[in-house]
């Protein structure tokens, strides 16, 4: 569903509001409020989980300075950074992880000492990705990150934090967004919304559980034969 369809369905569901033929550019105060509540729901839902639809990969080439650039410049102007996923910064040239983030105390201690480790560690400060010690120039690094942009233009060319056109599309589940819009509107109007909120939360929990894929946790000690491993046959082995 696009923005207009969600708002039309919402108006039909709550009753007493005529479904508009336009939404984002509508000057009716009630529709303006609904559009803003829709944006509030989208921004809030985007923060609830590391949604696979909002997770991306960034790459940069190291420079022989402490600062490797701002996170904004690294991920580019098409996205708005929510956060860097922990333990995902890797140097693919040297095939080594970039350890961190360093706490301020550890960072200052390393800067004060002459003896430092052979591999860079990182800290994010002032929106800059900083390495210590200074890395060699020309290495290729990657990391995973999540974006704040939960909707996009109809052609998918522009990612956005707020809807700007009736034809905009959602990157997250539109049924959840519709349910979130309903309880937020009821709350804003001073009406009872406990049941609607509970239904909404159930939808969110189910979506989080189903999002992406999950590893199977097996406490039986079963070894997946499809993966490379060392197989030791059962039995008695003389020394």
LUMMI-608938 format. One line per 8 residues: number of its first residue (from 0); their letters; for each residue x, y, z negated of N, C-alpha, C, O. Coordinates in steps of 0.1 Angstrom, whole numbers. Layout:
BEGIN
NUM) A) X/Y/Z/X/Y/Z/X/Y/Z/X/Y/Z ~ ...
//
This chain:
BEGIN
0) XXXXXXXX) 8/-12/0/0/0/0/9/12/0/19/13/-6 ~ 4/23/7/11/35/6/5/44/-5/-5/40/-11 ~ 10/56/-6/5/65/-17/-10/68/-16/-17/67/-26 ~ -14/71/-4/-28/75/-3/-37/63/-6/-48/65/-13 ~ -34/51/-2/-42/40/-5/-43/37/-20/-54/34/-25 ~ -32/38/-27/-32/36/-41/-41/46/-48/-49/42/-57 ~ -40/58/-45/-48/69/-51/-63/67/-48/-71/69/-56 ~ -66/63/-35/-80/61/-32/-85/49/-39/-97/49/-44
8) XXXXXXXX) -78/38/-41/-82/27/-48/-84/30/-63/-94/26/-70 ~ -75/38/-68/-76/43/-82/-89/51/-84/-97/48/-94 ~ -92/60/-75/-104/68/-77/-117/60/-76/-126/62/-83 ~ -117/50/-67/-128/41/-66/-130/32/-78/-141/29/-82 ~ -118/29/-85/-119/20/-97/-124/27/-109/-132/22/-116 ~ -120/39/-111/-124/46/-124/-137/53/-122/-144/54/-132 ~ -142/56/-110/-155/61/-108/-155/76/-112/-148/81/-120 ~ -165/83/-106/-166/97/-109/-157/106/-101/-158/119/-103
16) XXXXXXXX) -147/101/-93/-138/108/-86/-139/104/-71/-138/92/-68 ~ -142/114/-62/-143/110/-48/-129/107/-43/-119/114/-45 ~ -128/96/-36/-115/92/-30/-111/102/-19/-119/105/-10 ~ -100/108/-21/-96/119/-12/-91/114/2/-86/102/3 ~ -92/122/12/-86/119/25/-71/122/26/-64/117/34 ~ -67/131/17/-53/135/15/-50/135/0/-59/138/-8 ~ -38/133/-4/-35/132/-18/-23/142/-22/-25/151/-30 ~ -11/140/-16/0/147/-21/-1/162/-18/3/170/-26
24) XXXXXXXX) -8/166/-7/-9/180/-4/-23/185/-8/-26/197/-6 ~ -31/177/-15/-44/181/-20/-43/192/-31/-34/191/-39 ~ -51/202/-30/-51/213/-39/-61/212/-51/-61/220/-60 ~ -69/201/-51/-78/198/-62/-70/195/-74/-60/187/-74 ~ -73/201/-85/-65/199/-98/-65/185/-102/-55/180/-108 ~ -77/178/-101/-77/164/-105/-68/155/-97/-61/147/-102 ~ -67/158/-84/-58/150/-75/-44/153/-78/-35/144/-78 ~ -41/166/-80/-27/170/-84/-23/163/-96/-11/158/-97
32) XXXXXXXX) -32/162/-106/-28/155/-118/-26/140/-116/-16/134/-121 ~ -34/134/-107/-32/119/-104/-19/117/-97/-12/107/-100 ~ -15/126/-88/-2/124/-81/9/125/-91/19/118/-90 ~ 8/134/-100/19/136/-110/20/124/-119/31/119/-123 ~ 8/119/-123/8/107/-132/14/95/-124/21/86/-130 ~ 11/94/-111/17/84/-103/32/85/-103/39/75/-104 ~ 38/97/-102/52/99/-102/58/95/-116/68/89/-117 ~ 51/99/-127/55/95/-140/56/80/-141/65/74/-147
40) XXXXXXXX) 46/73/-136/46/58/-137/57/52/-129/64/43/-134 ~ 60/57/-117/71/52/-109/84/54/-116/93/45/-116 ~ 87/66/-121/100/68/-127/101/60/-140/112/55/-142 ~ 91/58/-147/91/50/-160/93/35/-156/102/29/-163 ~ 86/30/-147/87/16/-143/101/13/-138/106/2/-140 ~ 107/22/-131/120/20/-125/131/18/-136/141/11/-134 ~ 128/24/-148/138/22/-159/135/10/-168/144/7/-176 ~ 124/3/-165/121/-8/-174/130/-21/-172/130/-29/-181
48) XXXXXXXX) 136/-22/-161/143/-34/-158/153/-31/-147/152/-22/-139 ~ 163/-40/-145/173/-39/-134/166/-46/-122/171/-56/-118 ~ 156/-39/-117/149/-45/-105/158/-48/-94/166/-39/-90 ~ 156/-60/-88/165/-63/-76/162/-53/-65/171/-51/-57 ~ 150/-48/-63/147/-39/-53/154/-25/-54/156/-18/-44 ~ 159/-22/-66/166/-10/-69/181/-12/-72/187/-2/-76 ~ 186/-24/-69/200/-27/-72/207/-27/-59/203/-33/-49 ~ 219/-20/-59/227/-19/-47/242/-21/-50/245/-23/-61
56) XXXXXXXX) 250/-21/-39/264/-22/-41/271/-10/-35/268/-5/-24 ~ 281/-5/-42/289/6/-38/303/2/-36/308/-7/-42 ~ 310/9/-27/324/6/-25/332/19/-24/326/29/-19 ~ 344/19/-28/353/30/-26/367/25/-24/371/14/-28 ~ 376/34/-19/390/31/-17/398/39/-28/396/51/-29 ~ 406/32/-35/413/38/-46/423/49/-41/428/48/-30 ~ 425/59/-49/435/69/-47/444/69/-59/441/65/-70 ~ 457/74/-57/467/73/-67/466/84/-77/476/92/-79
64) XXXXXXXX) 454/86/-82/451/96/-93/442/89/-103/436/79/-101 ~ 441/96/-115/433/91/-125/418/90/-121/411/80/-122 ~ 413/101/-115/399/102/-111/398/95/-97/405/99/-88 ~ 388/86/-96/385/80/-83/374/87/-76/369/82/-66 ~ 369/98/-82/358/106/-76/346/105/-85/345/97/-94 ~ 336/113/-82/324/113/-89/316/101/-84/317/96/-73 ~ 307/96/-94/298/85/-90/289/89/-79/285/81/-70 ~ 285/102/-79/276/106/-68/282/105/-55/276/101/-45
72) XXXXXXXX) 295/109/-54/302/108/-41/305/94/-37/305/91/-25 ~ 307/85/-47/310/71/-44/297/64/-38/298/57/-28 ~ 286/66/-44/274/59/-40/267/66/-28/259/60/-21 ~ 270/79/-26/265/86/-14/252/93/-18/246/92/-28 ~ 248/101/-8/237/110/-11/223/104/-9/213/110/-12 ~ 223/92/-4/210/85/-1/203/80/-14/191/77/-14 ~ 211/78/-25/205/72/-37/208/82/-49/217/91/-48 ~ 201/79/-60/203/87/-72/207/76/-83/199/67/-86
80) XXXXXXXX) 219/77/-88/224/67/-97/216/66/-110/214/77/-117 ~ 212/54/-114/206/52/-127/217/47/-136/220/53/-147 ~ 225/37/-132/236/32/-140/244/22/-132/239/16/-123 ~ 257/21/-136/266/11/-130/263/-2/-138/263/-1/-151 ~ 262/-13/-131/259/-26/-138/272/-30/-145/283/-30/-139 ~ 271/-34/-158/283/-37/-166/291/-49/-159/285/-58/-153 ~ 304/-48/-160/313/-59/-156/312/-62/-142/314/-74/-138 ~ 309/-52/-133/309/-55/-119/319/-48/-111/319/-49/-98
88) XXXXXXXX) 327/-40/-117/338/-32/-109/349/-42/-107/356/-46/-116 ~ 352/-45/-94/362/-54/-90/371/-48/-79/366/-41/-70 ~ 384/-50/-80/393/-47/-69/394/-59/-60/400/-69/-63 ~ 388/-58/-48/388/-69/-39/401/-71/-31/404/-81/-25 ~ 409/-60/-32/423/-62/-26/432/-70/-34/438/-80/-29 ~ 432/-67/-47/440/-75/-56/433/-87/-62/439/-95/-69 ~ 420/-87/-60/411/-98/-65/411/-99/-80/411/-109/-86 ~ 411/-87/-86/411/-86/-101/400/-76/-106/396/-67/-98
96) XXXXXXXX) 394/-79/-118/384/-70/-123/390/-57/-128/402/-57/-132 ~ 382/-47/-128/386/-34/-135/379/-35/-148/367/-33/-149 ~ 387/-37/-159/381/-39/-172/377/-25/-178/382/-15/-175 ~ 367/-26/-186/361/-14/-193/346/-16/-196/341/-27/-194 ~ 340/-6/-199/345/8/-201/353/10/-214/350/4/-224 ~ 363/18/-213/371/20/-225/364/31/-234/359/41/-229 ~ 364/28/-247/358/38/-256/368/50/-257/380/49/-253 ~ 363/61/-261/371/73/-261/384/71/-270/395/75/-266
104) XXXXXXXX) 383/64/-281/394/61/-289/405/53/-282/417/56/-282 ~ 401/43/-275/410/34/-268/416/42/-256/428/41/-253 ~ 408/50/-249/413/58/-238/424/67/-242/435/68/-236 ~ 421/75/-253/431/85/-258/443/78/-263/454/83/-262 ~ 442/66/-269/453/58/-274/462/54/-263/474/55/-263 ~ 456/49/-252/464/45/-240/471/57/-234/483/56/-230 ~ 464/68/-233/471/80/-227/482/85/-236/492/91/-230 ~ 482/82/-249/492/87/-258/504/78/-258/515/82/-261
112) XXXXXXXX) 502/65/-255/513/55/-255/520/54/-242/515/57/-231 ~ 533/51/-243/541/49/-231/538/36/-225/538/34/-213 ~ 537/25/-233/534/12/-228/520/10/-225/511/12/-233 ~ 517/6/-212/504/4/-208/503/-9/-200/514/-14/-196 ~ 491/-15/-198/490/-28/-192/492/-27/-177/492/-16/-171 ~ 493/-38/-170/496/-38/-156/484/-35/-147/485/-31/-136 ~ 471/-37/-153/459/-35/-145/451/-23/-150/450/-21/-162 ~ 446/-16/-141/438/-4/-145/425/-8/-153/419/-18/-150
120) XXXXXXXX) 422/0/-163/409/-1/-169/402/12/-166/408/22/-162 ~ 389/12/-169/381/24/-165/374/30/-176/371/24/-186 ~ 370/43/-174/361/50/-182/353/59/-173/358/65/-164 ~ 340/61/-176/332/70/-169/330/83/-177/324/82/-188 ~ 334/94/-173/334/106/-181/332/118/-171/339/119/-161 ~ 323/127/-175/320/139/-166/315/134/-152/318/141/-142 ~ 308/123/-152/303/117/-140/314/113/-130/312/110/-118 ~ 326/112/-135/338/107/-127/342/93/-132/342/90/-144
128) XXXXXXXX) 346/85/-122/351/72/-125/366/73/-126/373/76/-117 ~ 371/71/-138/386/73/-141/393/60/-144/387/51/-151 ~ 404/58/-138/413/46/-140/425/49/-148/431/60/-146 ~ 429/40/-157/442/42/-163/448/28/-165/441/19/-171 ~ 460/25/-161/469/35/-154/464/38/-140/455/32/-135 ~ 471/48/-134/467/52/-120/469/40/-111/480/34/-111 ~ 459/37/-103/461/25/-94/469/29/-81/471/40/-78 ~ 472/18/-74/478/21/-61/468/26/-51/456/23/-53
136) XXXXXXXX) 472/34/-42/462/39/-32/459/29/-22/467/21/-18 ~ 447/29/-17/443/21/-5/436/8/-9/433/1/0 ~ 434/5/-22/427/-8/-25/412/-6/-24/407/5/-26 ~ 405/-16/-20/391/-16/-19/384/-21/-31/387/-33/-35 ~ 376/-13/-37/368/-17/-49/353/-17/-47/348/-9/-38 ~ 346/-25/-54/332/-26/-53/326/-26/-67/332/-30/-77 ~ 313/-22/-68/305/-24/-81/291/-24/-77/287/-18/-67 ~ 283/-30/-86/268/-30/-85/263/-18/-93/268/-15/-103
144) XXXXXXXX) 252/-13/-88/245/-2/-96/230/-2/-93/225/-8/-83 ~ 223/4/-102/208/6/-100/205/20/-97/212/29/-101 ~ 194/22/-89/191/35/-84/178/40/-91/170/31/-96 ~ 176/53/-92/164/59/-98/153/60/-87/142/63/-90 ~ 157/58/-75/147/60/-64/138/48/-62/142/37/-58 ~ 125/49/-65/116/39/-66/106/39/-54/97/30/-53 ~ 107/49/-46/98/50/-34/107/55/-22/118/60/-23 ~ 101/53/-10/108/57/2/98/62/12/86/60/12
152) XXXXXXXX) 103/69/22/95/74/33/90/62/41/96/51/40 ~ 80/64/49/74/53/56/83/45/65/82/33/67 ~ 94/52/70/103/45/79/115/40/71/124/34/77 ~ 115/42/58/126/36/50/139/44/51/149/40/46 ~ 139/56/57/151/63/59/155/71/47/167/73/45 ~ 146/75/39/149/84/27/144/77/14/132/73/14 ~ 153/76/4/149/71/-9/146/83/-18/153/93/-18 ~ 136/81/-26/131/92/-34/127/89/-48/124/77/-51
160) XXXXXXXX) 128/99/-57/124/97/-71/109/101/-73/103/97/-83 ~ 103/108/-64/90/112/-64/84/111/-50/91/112/-40 ~ 70/108/-50/64/108/-37/62/122/-31/60/131/-38 ~ 64/123/-18/63/136/-12/54/136/0/51/146/6 ~ 48/124/3/39/123/15/29/112/12/32/102/5 ~ 17/113/18/7/102/16/12/89/22/7/78/17 ~ 21/89/31/25/77/38/37/71/31/42/60/35 ~ 42/77/20/54/71/13/50/57/8/39/54/5
168) XXXXXXXX) 61/49/7/59/35/3/67/32/-10/76/39/-13 ~ 62/22/-18/68/19/-30/78/8/-29/76/-2/-21 ~ 89/9/-36/99/-2/-36/96/-12/-47/100/-24/-47 ~ 87/-8/-57/83/-17/-68/68/-21/-65/62/-16/-56 ~ 64/-30/-73/50/-36/-71/39/-26/-71/38/-19/-82 ~ 32/-24/-61/22/-14/-60/10/-17/-70/3/-8/-74 ~ 7/-30/-72/-4/-33/-81/0/-29/-96/-9/-25/-103 ~ 13/-30/-99/17/-26/-113/16/-11/-113/11/-5/-123
176) XXXXXXXX) 20/-4/-103/19/11/-103/5/15/-104/2/25/-110 ~ -4/8/-97/-18/12/-98/-24/10/-112/-31/18/-117 ~ -20/-1/-118/-24/-4/-132/-18/6/-142/-25/11/-151 ~ -5/10/-139/1/20/-148/-6/34/-146/-7/41/-156 ~ -10/37/-134/-17/50/-131/-30/50/-139/-34/61/-144 ~ -37/39/-140/-50/38/-146/-49/41/-161/-56/50/-166 ~ -40/34/-168/-39/37/-183/-34/51/-186/-38/57/-196 ~ -25/56/-178/-19/69/-180/-30/80/-178/-31/89/-186
184) XXXXXXXX) -39/78/-168/-50/87/-166/-60/87/-177/-65/97/-182 ~ -63/75/-182/-73/73/-193/-67/80/-206/-74/87/-213 ~ -54/78/-208/-48/84/-220/-48/99/-219/-51/106/-228 ~ -45/105/-207/-45/119/-205/-59/125/-207/-60/136/-211 ~ -69/117/-204/-83/122/-205/-88/120/-219/-100/124/-222 ~ -81/114/-228/-85/112/-242/-94/100/-243/-102/99/-253 ~ -94/91/-233/-103/79/-234/-96/67/-239/-83/67/-239 ~ -103/57/-242/-97/45/-247/-89/38/-236/-95/37/-225
192) XXXXXXXX) -77/34/-238/-69/28/-228/-61/15/-233/-53/10/-226 ~ -65/10/-245/-57/-1/-251/-58/-13/-242/-48/-20/-240 ~ -70/-17/-237/-71/-29/-229/-64/-27/-216/-57/-37/-211 ~ -65/-16/-209/-58/-14/-197/-43/-14/-199/-35/-19/-190 ~ -38/-8/-210/-24/-8/-213/-19/-22/-215/-8/-26/-210 ~ -27/-30/-222/-23/-44/-225/-22/-52/-212/-13/-60/-210 ~ -31/-50/-203/-31/-57/-190/-19/-53/-182/-13/-61/-175 ~ -16/-40/-182/-5/-34/-175/8/-40/-180/17/-45/-172
200) XXXXXXXX) 10/-41/-193/22/-46/-199/24/-61/-196/35/-66/-193 ~ 13/-68/-195/14/-83/-191/18/-84/-176/26/-92/-173 ~ 14/-75/-168/18/-75/-154/33/-72/-153/41/-78/-145 ~ 38/-62/-161/52/-58/-161/61/-70/-166/71/-73/-160 ~ 57/-77/-177/64/-88/-182/65/-99/-172/76/-105/-170 ~ 54/-102/-165/54/-113/-155/64/-109/-143/71/-117/-138 ~ 63/-96/-139/71/-92/-128/86/-92/-132/95/-96/-123 ~ 89/-89/-144/103/-89/-149/108/-104/-149/119/-107/-145
208) XXXXXXXX) 99/-113/-153/103/-127/-154/105/-133/-140/113/-142/-138 ~ 98/-128/-130/99/-133/-116/109/-126/-108/111/-130/-96 ~ 114/-115/-112/122/-106/-104/135/-113/-100/142/-118/-109 ~ 139/-113/-88/151/-119/-83/150/-134/-85/140/-140/-84 ~ 161/-140/-89/162/-154/-92/168/-155/-106/176/-147/-110 ~ 166/-166/-113/171/-169/-126/179/-182/-126/175/-192/-120 ~ 190/-182/-133/197/-194/-135/190/-204/-145/184/-199/-154 ~ 191/-216/-142/185/-226/-151/194/-229/-162/206/-233/-160
216) XXXXXXXX) 189/-228/-174/197/-231/-186/194/-246/-190/183/-250/-193 ~ 205/-254/-189/203/-268/-192/213/-272/-203/225/-271/-202 ~ 207/-277/-214/215/-281/-226/218/-295/-226/224/-300/-236 ~ 215/-302/-215/218/-317/-215/232/-320/-211/236/-332/-212 ~ 240/-310/-206/253/-313/-201/254/-317/-187/264/-322/-182 ~ 243/-316/-180/242/-320/-166/252/-312/-157/253/-300/-159 ~ 259/-319/-149/269/-312/-140/263/-311/-126/260/-322/-120 ~ 262/-300/-120/257/-298/-107/267/-303/-97/278/-297/-95
224) XXXXXXXX) 264/-315/-90/274/-321/-81/277/-313/-69/287/-315/-62 ~ 269/-303/-66/271/-295/-54/282/-284/-56/287/-279/-46 ~ 286/-282/-68/296/-272/-70/310/-278/-72/310/-289/-77 ~ 320/-271/-68/334/-277/-70/336/-279/-85/334/-270/-93 ~ 342/-291/-89/344/-293/-103/354/-305/-103/356/-312/-93 ~ 359/-308/-115/367/-319/-118/359/-330/-124/352/-328/-134 ~ 358/-342/-117/350/-353/-122/359/-363/-129/368/-368/-123 ~ 356/-366/-141/363/-376/-149/354/-388/-151/344/-386/-159
232) XXXXXXX) 356/-400/-145/348/-411/-147/347/-415/-162/357/-414/-169 ~ 335/-420/-166/334/-426/-179/342/-438/-181/344/-446/-171 ~ 346/-441/-193/354/-453/-196/366/-451/-205/368/-440/-209 ~ 373/-462/-207/384/-461/-216/397/-459/-208/399/-466/-198 ~ 405/-449/-212/417/-446/-204/429/-448/-213/431/-441/-223 ~ 438/-458/-209/450/-460/-217/460/-448/-215/461/-442/-204 ~ 467/-445/-225/477/-435/-225/491/-440/-221/500/-433/-220
//
